[in-house]
Amino acid sequence: MTTIWEEVKDKIKGSLPNKTFSMWISPLTYLERNDDTLVLACPNKFSRNWISENYRAVIEEELDKIGDGLSKLSLKVKPLEKKKLAPDIFEDTKQLTLPNMPRSRGFNRQWLNHDFTFDRFVVGKCNEFAYSASHALASGEKWPYHHLYMLAKTGLGKSHLSQAIGHAILDNNPKLRVLYITAEDFVNQMITALKTNRIEDFKNKFRRSCDVLLLEEVHFLSGKEKTQLELEYTLDALINDHKKIIFTSSLLPKDIPNLKKGLLSRFTSGLITNLNSPDYETRVKILQKKASEQKLSLPDEIIDILARHLTRDVRQMESALRCLKAQSELLNAKIDLDLAGEVLRSHISDQSVITMEDILTLVCKYFKVDPLLMGSKSRKKIHSYPRNIYIYLCRQHTNMTVQDIGKTINRNHSTVLYAAEVIEHKMKTDGKVRNQIGFLNRKLKEMKDDS
């Protein structure tokens, strides 16, 4: 059957521009045949949706011409290939390796994003102090603080600065052992070490074989008492040896639910910096830098309209610029205010139409939960999970403050922030959660379109 798909591709190639064919059609690969349907694999969801909307008819027409009983097309996202694991971080030391230990994060530069460096970070009033503190900590200047707690919502650059510190330290001294890890990975590695009776090796890794610890998303330690206690001992060992420690989180330590007092004290004993949402001037600088990196030449009026409307975070701006470039190249269209407006419409939802009451009604109906129980003290999953989904959707589809959202379900602002972060994290790792959020988002969009 692969030969039939190759034949179809050859037919299509002659009717499409080379760039379009290379970008969208060429990456498609044969998966299987189901009766009269040819199933192809796409590199990602965006590719699948774009091809379905723009090239499905072309492909099905060629299939029908070739014959062999095939006339329909089905598109699926290609399963991710498992990457080969990098060497264990203990291989170059005398310590034993931990069998079956999750290796998603490790020592030194191989686990750091090469784009997350100080020279690629756009500095503005919203993040100037966090940038200066990070740079001072990394550069080896005389600085009274050995550890830093960076606070920011998702997409505002805390991971960028955290890893930039790691890059800068290694640039100055490549022999230093820089360990980058998320709180979730820390928990998983500890659990594995306990199950395999290698807890001493786990302790050696973090307490004695680490010069700089970059610990991300520490709010996910909420409620994990044993892990919190182990981390307390680890931090004490590092602090006593004057090692550098960088934490990141979307919540202040005092707002992280179920956080032990000992860990709260250690998080707050260093310097706490905040990265706020970028102001207009900073958004202009970010857009100019990101456009330059994507080799996009944008007039000031386009930068201005994007900066005035893309106010959420850096990822939103990067996504808009990619879409602007793709539409310009694929449609051979000039980048003007009309095209910029079209891109903006796909990145900014009309939030005034959907209310929190609409979202509450939809979520309760979907999960078959009594609306009164959403505001109860119940921590049962059948109540807490829909409640978290409700909070996440309110944050995405309304302009209401976290306090306003919390009032509707009798929760404080820190609980609202934490719940939204939990769902956002689950969407990255749990396909079922992604599908549920996707379905509810579509229902909300239908409500907007009908209003």
Order of alpha helices (4+ residues) and beta strands (2+ residues): alpha-beta-beta-alpha-alpha-beta-alpha-beta-alpha-beta-alpha-alpha-beta-alpha-beta-alpha-beta-alpha-alpha-alpha-alpha-alpha-alpha-alpha-alpha-alpha-alpha
